[in-house]
């Protein structure tokens, strides 16, 4: 990672973490697809005269990978401003834009911060008691909760960076092509 003097180092580190988590989310999506396809094929082999049997614990595995996909992809989407959003900045006076933007990022950071804290507590509890999902095979619950907490923590950091960017233009996130993710105001 090469240091760009116009962008603060914490923002560069956060962008690298967001890209890494985005890649992990994409890998989880691929694994979900492969597991689901394998399960469907193995369950329907009887149609061609072969013995069929579903792949064990596919539902539990896919549920865990779904959590990975959502919570590891959310901070990268936030950095790129790729979430569906309603821009009401043209409806409010320029004087109100900064306070409303500040409130928006504070609420966002608070929500994901609380999700990270309570998700971490749930993950710690699930790990300490050895919690498993009920099914034909025991599948641990704690990995999904760890991912929920880690992804929420990363999203909290991105929301705090967005909050700082309201007051300091150097902190505005850039998309991968180098253009600003949000127009400066």
C-alpha positions as a Markdown table, in Angstrom:
| # | Residue | x | y | z |
|---|---|---|---|---|
| 1 | Unk | 0.0 | 0.0 | 0.0 |
| 2 | Unk | 1.6 | 3.2 | -1.2 |
| 3 | Unk | 1.1 | 6.3 | 1.0 |
| 4 | Unk | -0.7 | 9.1 | -0.8 |
| 5 | Unk | 0.3 | 12.3 | 1.1 |
| 6 | Unk | -3.1 | 13.9 | 0.3 |
| 7 | Unk | -5.0 | 11.2 | 2.2 |
| 8 | Unk | -4.5 | 10.4 | 5.9 |
| 9 | Unk | -2.9 | 7.0 | 6.7 |
| 10 | Unk | -5.8 | 5.8 | 8.8 |
| 11 | Unk | -8.1 | 6.3 | 5.8 |
| 12 | Unk | -5.7 | 4.3 | 3.6 |
| 13 | Unk | -5.7 | 1.5 | 6.2 |
| 14 | Unk | -9.4 | 1.5 | 6.5 |
| 15 | Unk | -9.8 | 1.4 | 2.7 |
| 16 | Unk | -7.4 | -1.7 | 2.6 |
| 17 | Unk | -9.4 | -3.4 | 5.3 |
| 18 | Unk | -12.7 | -2.6 | 3.5 |
| 19 | Unk | -11.3 | -4.1 | 0.2 |
| 20 | Unk | -10.1 | -7.2 | 2.1 |
| 21 | Unk | -13.5 | -7.7 | 3.8 |
| 22 | Unk | -15.1 | -7.2 | 0.4 |
| 23 | Unk | -13.0 | -9.9 | -1.1 |
| 24 | Unk | -14.0 | -12.2 | 1.8 |
| 25 | Unk | -17.6 | -11.4 | 1.2 |
| 26 | Unk | -17.3 | -12.3 | -2.5 |
| 27 | Unk | -15.5 | -15.6 | -1.6 |
| 28 | Unk | -18.4 | -16.4 | 0.9 |
| 29 | Unk | -20.9 | -15.7 | -1.9 |
| 30 | Unk | -19.0 | -18.1 | -4.2 |
| 31 | Unk | -18.9 | -20.8 | -1.5 |
| 32 | Unk | -22.6 | -20.3 | -0.9 |
| 33 | Unk | -23.3 | -20.9 | -4.6 |
| 34 | Unk | -21.1 | -24.0 | -4.7 |
| 35 | Unk | -22.6 | -25.5 | -1.6 |
| 36 | Unk | -26.1 | -24.8 | -2.8 |
| 37 | Unk | -25.4 | -26.2 | -6.2 |
| 38 | Unk | -23.8 | -29.4 | -4.8 |
| 39 | Unk | -26.7 | -29.9 | -2.4 |
| 40 | Unk | -29.3 | -29.6 | -5.3 |
| 41 | Unk | -27.3 | -32.0 | -7.5 |
| 42 | Unk | -26.7 | -34.5 | -4.8 |
| 43 | Unk | -30.3 | -34.4 | -3.7 |
| 44 | Unk | -31.6 | -35.0 | -7.2 |
| 45 | Unk | -29.3 | -37.8 | -8.4 |
| 46 | Unk | -32.2 | -40.2 | -8.2 |
| 47 | Unk | -33.6 | -38.5 | -11.4 |
| 48 | Unk | -30.8 | -40.2 | -13.4 |
| 49 | Unk | -30.9 | -43.5 | -11.5 |
| 50 | Unk | -28.2 | -42.8 | -8.9 |
| 51 | Unk | -28.6 | -42.9 | -5.2 |
| 52 | Unk | -29.3 | -39.4 | -3.9 |
| 53 | Unk | -28.5 | -37.8 | -0.5 |
| 54 | Unk | -28.4 | -34.1 | 0.4 |
| 55 | Unk | -25.0 | -32.7 | 1.4 |
| 56 | Unk | -24.9 | -32.6 | 5.3 |
| 57 | Unk | -25.2 | -29.2 | 7.0 |
| 58 | Unk | -25.6 | -27.2 | 3.8 |
| 59 | Unk | -28.3 | -25.0 | 5.3 |
| 60 | Unk | -26.2 | -24.1 | 8.3 |
| 61 | Unk | -23.1 | -23.5 | 6.2 |
| 62 | Unk | -25.1 | -21.2 | 3.8 |
| 63 | Unk | -26.6 | -19.3 | 6.7 |
| 64 | Unk | -23.1 | -18.6 | 8.1 |
| 65 | Unk | -21.8 | -17.6 | 4.6 |
| 66 | Unk | -24.8 | -15.2 | 4.2 |
| 67 | Unk | -23.7 | -13.4 | 7.4 |
| 68 | Unk | -20.2 | -13.2 | 6.0 |
| 69 | Unk | -21.4 | -11.8 | 2.7 |
| 70 | Unk | -23.6 | -9.1 | 4.3 |
| 71 | Unk | -21.4 | -8.0 | 7.2 |
| 72 | Unk | -18.1 | -8.2 | 5.4 |
| 73 | Unk | -19.4 | -6.4 | 2.3 |
| 74 | Unk | -21.3 | -3.5 | 4.0 |
| 75 | Unk | -18.3 | -1.3 | 4.9 |
| 76 | Unk | -16.9 | -1.4 | 1.4 |
| 77 | Unk | -20.3 | -0.5 | 0.0 |
| 78 | Unk | -20.5 | 2.4 | 2.5 |
| 79 | Unk | -17.0 | 3.6 | 1.5 |
| 80 | Unk | -18.0 | 3.6 | -2.1 |
| 81 | Unk | -21.4 | 5.2 | -1.4 |
| 82 | Unk | -23.0 | 2.2 | -3.2 |
| 83 | Unk | -25.9 | 1.8 | -0.8 |
| 84 | Unk | -29.3 | 2.8 | -2.0 |
| 85 | Unk | -29.8 | 6.3 | -0.5 |
| 86 | Unk | -32.1 | 9.2 | -0.8 |
| 87 | Unk | -30.2 | 12.5 | -1.4 |
| 88 | Unk | -32.3 | 15.2 | 0.1 |
| 89 | Unk | -29.5 | 17.8 | 0.1 |
| 90 | Unk | -31.2 | 19.8 | -2.5 |
| 91 | Unk | -34.3 | 20.1 | -0.3 |
| 92 | Unk | -32.6 | 21.6 | 2.7 |
| 93 | Unk | -30.7 | 24.8 | 3.0 |
| 94 | Unk | -26.9 | 24.7 | 2.7 |
| 95 | Unk | -26.7 | 25.8 | 6.4 |
| 96 | Unk | -28.6 | 22.7 | 7.5 |
| 97 | Unk | -26.7 | 20.2 | 5.3 |
| 98 | Unk | -23.7 | 19.8 | 7.6 |
| 99 | Unk | -25.6 | 19.4 | 10.8 |
| 100 | Unk | -27.9 | 16.8 | 9.2 |
| 101 | Unk | -25.0 | 15.0 | 7.7 |
| 102 | Unk | -23.3 | 14.9 | 11.1 |
| 103 | Unk | -26.4 | 13.5 | 12.7 |
| 104 | Unk | -26.7 | 10.9 | 10.0 |
| 105 | Unk | -23.2 | 9.7 | 10.5 |
| 106 | Unk | -23.5 | 9.8 | 14.3 |
| 107 | Unk | -26.6 | 7.7 | 14.3 |
| 108 | Unk | -25.1 | 5.3 | 11.7 |
| 109 | Unk | -21.9 | 4.9 | 13.8 |
| 110 | Unk | -23.9 | 4.4 | 17.0 |
| 111 | Unk | -26.1 | 1.7 | 15.5 |
| 112 | Unk | -23.2 | -0.3 | 14.1 |
| 113 | Unk | -21.1 | 0.3 | 17.2 |
| 114 | Unk | -23.9 | -1.2 | 19.4 |
| 115 | Unk | -24.3 | -4.1 | 16.9 |
| 116 | Unk | -20.5 | -4.7 | 17.1 |
| 117 | Unk | -20.5 | -4.7 | 20.9 |
| 118 | Unk | -23.6 | -6.9 | 21.4 |
| 119 | Unk | -22.6 | -9.1 | 18.6 |
| 120 | Unk | -19.2 | -9.6 | 20.2 |
| 121 | Unk | -20.8 | -10.4 | 23.5 |
| 122 | Unk | -23.0 | -12.9 | 21.8 |
| 123 | Unk | -20.1 | -14.5 | 19.9 |
| 124 | Unk | -18.1 | -14.7 | 23.2 |
| 125 | Unk | -21.0 | -16.4 | 24.9 |
| 126 | Unk | -21.7 | -18.8 | 22.0 |
| 127 | Unk | -18.0 | -19.8 | 22.0 |
| 128 | Unk | -17.7 | -20.2 | 25.7 |
| 129 | Unk | -20.7 | -22.5 | 26.0 |
| 130 | Unk | -20.0 | -24.3 | 22.8 |
| 131 | Unk | -23.3 | -23.4 | 21.1 |
| 132 | Unk | -24.3 | -25.3 | 18.0 |
| 133 | Unk | -27.3 | -25.1 | 15.7 |
| 134 | Unk | -29.7 | -28.0 | 16.0 |
| 135 | Unk | -29.7 | -30.3 | 13.0 |
| 136 | Unk | -28.4 | -33.7 | 11.8 |
| 137 | Unk | -24.9 | -32.4 | 12.3 |
| 138 | Unk | -23.6 | -30.0 | 15.0 |
| 139 | Unk | -22.6 | -26.7 | 13.3 |
| 140 | Unk | -21.0 | -24.0 | 15.5 |
| 141 | Unk | -22.9 | -20.7 | 15.8 |
| 142 | Unk | -20.0 | -18.6 | 17.0 |
| 143 | Unk | -18.2 | -18.0 | 13.6 |
| 144 | Unk | -21.3 | -16.2 | 12.2 |
| 145 | Unk | -21.5 | -14.1 | 15.4 |
| 146 | Unk | -17.8 | -13.2 | 15.2 |
| 147 | Unk | -18.2 | -12.1 | 11.6 |
| 148 | Unk | -21.2 | -10.0 | 12.5 |
| 149 | Unk | -19.3 | -8.3 | 15.3 |
| 150 | Unk | -16.1 | -7.8 | 13.1 |
| 151 | Unk | -18.1 | -6.5 | 10.1 |
| 152 | Unk | -20.1 | -4.2 | 12.3 |
| 153 | Unk | -16.9 | -2.9 | 13.9 |
| 154 | Unk | -15.4 | -2.2 | 10.5 |
| 155 | Unk | -18.6 | -0.4 | 9.4 |
| 156 | Unk | -18.5 | 1.7 | 12.6 |
| 157 | Unk | -15.0 | 2.8 | 11.7 |
| 158 | Unk | -16.1 | 3.7 | 8.2 |
| 159 | Unk | -19.0 | 5.7 | 9.7 |
| 160 | Unk | -16.6 | 7.5 | 12.0 |
| 161 | Unk | -14.3 | 8.3 | 9.0 |
| 162 | Unk | -17.4 | 9.6 | 7.1 |
| 163 | Unk | -18.2 | 11.8 | 10.1 |
| 164 | Unk | -14.7 | 13.2 | 10.1 |
| 165 | Unk | -15.0 | 13.8 | 6.4 |
| 166 | Unk | -17.9 | 16.1 | 7.0 |
| 167 | Unk | -15.5 | 18.5 | 8.6 |
| 168 | Unk | -12.2 | 17.6 | 6.9 |
| 169 | Unk | -12.3 | 17.1 | 3.1 |
| 170 | Unk | -9.0 | 15.2 | 3.1 |
| 171 | Unk | -10.9 | 12.4 | 4.8 |
| 172 | Unk | -13.4 | 11.9 | 2.0 |
| 173 | Unk | -13.2 | 8.3 | 0.8 |
| 174 | Unk | -12.2 | 7.7 | -2.7 |
| 175 | Unk | -13.5 | 5.0 | -5.0 |
| 176 | Unk | -11.1 | 2.5 | -6.6 |
| 177 | Unk | -10.8 | 4.7 | -9.6 |
| 178 | Unk | -9.5 | 7.6 | -7.5 |
| 179 | Unk | -12.6 | 9.9 | -7.9 |
| 180 | Unk | -14.3 | 11.1 | -4.7 |
| 181 | Unk | -17.1 | 8.9 | -3.5 |
| 182 | Unk | -19.2 | 11.8 | -2.5 |
| 183 | Unk | -19.2 | 15.3 | -4.0 |
| 184 | Unk | -17.6 | 17.9 | -1.7 |
| 185 | Unk | -20.0 | 20.4 | -0.3 |
